[in-house]
């Protein structure tokens, strides 16, 4: 599942009595609540899936590899995700194909 519309279609296949427009609205509300919580600096824990949180990245000096120019990146918040134990076990339960 890669897009929101694909998620709506998958949910609709499992729950055909719920209109697609209601499922889309529900997904929008859930994602909106998650974004609002992260904006407030709160942590979101989805048991069995993982934990979303934000962290403060200090300002830093970087170099543009093309021009060599040194730039200062301002302080900013970044998103962090830590995989839940149950999902980690599920992902690693199957053997990966040889490269």
C-alpha positions as CSV (number, residue, x, y, z in Angstrom):
1,X,0.0,0.0,0.0
2,X,1.7,3.2,-1.1
3,X,-1.0,5.9,-1.2
4,X,-3.9,7.2,0.8
5,X,-6.4,6.2,-1.9
6,X,-5.0,2.6,-1.9
7,X,-5.4,2.5,1.8
8,X,-9.1,3.6,1.4
9,X,-9.6,0.9,-1.2
10,X,-8.1,-1.8,1.0
11,X,-10.3,-0.7,3.9
12,X,-13.3,-0.6,1.7
13,X,-12.7,-4.2,0.6
14,X,-12.6,-5.3,4.2
15,X,-15.6,-3.2,5.2
16,X,-17.8,-2.8,2.1
17,X,-20.8,-1.4,4.1
18,X,-18.8,1.7,5.0
19,X,-18.8,4.3,2.2
20,X,-15.4,5.2,0.7
21,X,-15.9,8.9,1.4
22,X,-16.4,8.1,5.1
23,X,-13.2,5.9,5.1
24,X,-11.3,8.7,3.4
25,X,-12.6,11.2,6.0
26,X,-11.7,8.9,8.8
27,X,-8.1,8.4,7.5
28,X,-7.8,12.2,7.1
29,X,-8.9,12.7,10.7
30,X,-6.5,10.1,12.1
31,X,-3.5,11.6,10.1
32,X,-4.5,15.1,11.0
33,X,-4.6,14.2,14.7
34,X,-1.1,12.6,14.4
35,X,0.3,15.6,12.7
36,X,-1.2,17.9,15.3
37,X,0.3,15.8,18.1
38,X,3.7,15.9,16.5
39,X,3.5,19.6,16.1
40,X,2.9,19.9,19.8
41,X,6.0,17.8,20.4
42,X,4.0,14.8,21.6
43,X,5.0,11.2,21.1
44,X,2.7,8.8,19.2
45,X,2.9,5.2,20.2
46,X,1.1,2.6,18.0
47,X,1.5,-0.7,19.9
48,X,2.9,-3.4,17.7
49,X,3.8,-0.9,15.0
50,X,6.2,1.7,16.3
51,X,6.7,5.1,17.9
52,X,6.7,8.5,16.1
53,X,8.4,11.4,17.8
54,X,10.2,14.6,17.0
55,X,13.7,15.6,17.9
56,X,15.6,18.9,17.8
57,X,18.5,19.0,15.4
58,X,20.9,21.7,16.2
59,X,22.2,24.2,13.6
60,X,25.2,22.9,11.6
61,X,27.7,23.9,9.0
62,X,27.5,21.9,5.8
63,X,29.2,22.0,2.4
64,X,27.5,22.1,-1.0
65,X,29.3,19.2,-2.8
66,X,28.8,20.8,-6.2
67,X,30.2,24.3,-5.4
68,X,32.2,23.7,-2.2
69,X,30.3,26.6,-0.6
70,X,29.9,26.4,3.2
71,X,26.3,26.8,4.4
72,X,24.7,27.1,7.8
73,X,21.6,25.0,8.3
74,X,19.3,26.5,11.0
75,X,18.1,24.6,14.0
76,X,15.1,22.4,13.1
77,X,12.8,19.7,14.3
78,X,13.0,16.3,12.6
79,X,10.7,13.3,12.6
80,X,11.9,10.1,14.3
81,X,10.4,6.6,14.0
82,X,11.3,3.6,16.0
83,X,10.0,0.3,14.8
84,X,7.9,-1.7,17.3
85,X,9.1,-5.1,18.4
86,X,6.1,-7.0,17.0
87,X,6.5,-5.5,13.5
88,X,10.2,-6.0,13.6
89,X,9.7,-9.7,14.3
90,X,7.1,-10.0,11.5
91,X,9.4,-8.3,9.0
92,X,12.3,-10.5,9.9
93,X,10.3,-13.8,10.1
94,X,10.6,-14.5,6.4
95,X,13.9,-15.1,4.7
96,X,15.1,-12.4,2.3
97,X,16.0,-13.2,-1.3
98,X,19.7,-13.5,-2.0
99,X,21.2,-10.4,-3.7
